């Protein structure tokens, strides 16, 4: 027997209200017409249907239930290689009273959205096989030593790949199962021979995820099937308009049965659908900030295109998240020991980044050039922060619901060191992380930071990586 739904006939009966609330108290009396099935919809001509938003009347818990639907959280890793110039990187002051350093100065306008960390050590990278670049790269997101292998670095014993899952993939296992892509790994000239220097992400021990360095490949894989051709877009547009016009009668019948909150929600829902109809001619796909990007055609291998490719990859990742195609991503700028020549930063930079990073502290010109390179990387990090801020979401922006981890495989490039790593966090992880902080620690393992990232993304954990180097969540994060 068919039962009547809102605005037409459908298979879902209106549920009976429960006898008591979850707290054991009798709720206010509800009639069948005031309690609406969560699967209810408005029907238009030809049986076409428009799903309803989450309304108070869909649950005996009322508004508390309606407000439970929050925007999804996202996690992004931003990697830059070869260490930094610590004196030019470290802010002065502490807590919320601090002055950003020369290298981090481009973040000043967004300081309310960042947390700078000092005194966090990559302990796992000081142990085991491989050279310091290899160990730093492998342990950076896994917090565990490298496996035995045959890759020979600049010194020490040969080694293999990372010995465990990376934190981004641990998070993806929790929040990435309902999106088309569990995670996206994007690179900017992060190419190489498939060794530990080339990877940031691992699904498990000895299971790396290679970064895609070609924006065109990323577009084809992520966006090519999103949307359709112009004639189909026009047809869909006309169909949506027809459906919206046809459901006005059903909406009119439903409206008197709703409270003021539900009426506002339904009005907003119908407005958003009409807005989507308008934007479809501009290749809008879904959601207020989701617009299908243009197909990239850039030569992603050319050294001079490094900045442009980076912006393309950041834009593609942000849009993939705005369209809820993924909620976890990594951006790998260069590979460890990469040799990108940063000629756009300073024409005097004619050597590769890794080569420059080996010069001693007494090489004043080199220190200045490396400082400029790291300032440029801060500008790119700030670009990503701004891109997320531009996407409206709920009562704020996507940045409010995102956590970004900026990491490096080394602290000081010429010392190949791992104590006092240059970590920066950005975003607010759905309100879980306050910004405008410079947190100073005496010397704590970075595994604790990885645990904090998991917890901020609602992944319960008290340890991550090698438990010998983990003492719990990083205090204050």
Buried (B, 14 or more C-beta within 10 A) or exposed (E): EEEEBBBBEBEBEBBEBEEEEEEEEEBEEBEEEBBBBBEBBBBBEEEBBBEBBBBBBBBBBBEEBBEEEEBBBBBBBBBBBBBBBBEBBBBEEEEEEBEBBBBBBBBEEBBEBBBBBBBBBBBBBBBBBBBBBBBBBBBBBBBBBBBEBEBBBEEBEBBBBBBBBBBBBBBBBBBBEEBEBBBBBBBBBBBBEEBBBBBBBBBEBBBBBBBBBBBBEBBEBBBEEBBEEEEEBEEBBEBBEBBBEBBEEBBEEBEEBBBEBBBEBBEEBBEEBEEBBEBBEEBBBBBBBBBBBEEBEEEBEEEEBBBBBBBBBBBBBBBBBBBBBBBBBBBBBBBBBBBBBBEBBEEEBEBBBBBBBBBEEEBEEBBBBBBBBBBBBBBBBBBBBBBBBEBEBEEBBBBBBBBBBBBBBBBBBBBBBBBBBBBBBBBBBBEBBEBBBBBBBEEBBBBBBBBBBBBBBEBEBEBBBBEEBBBBBBEBB
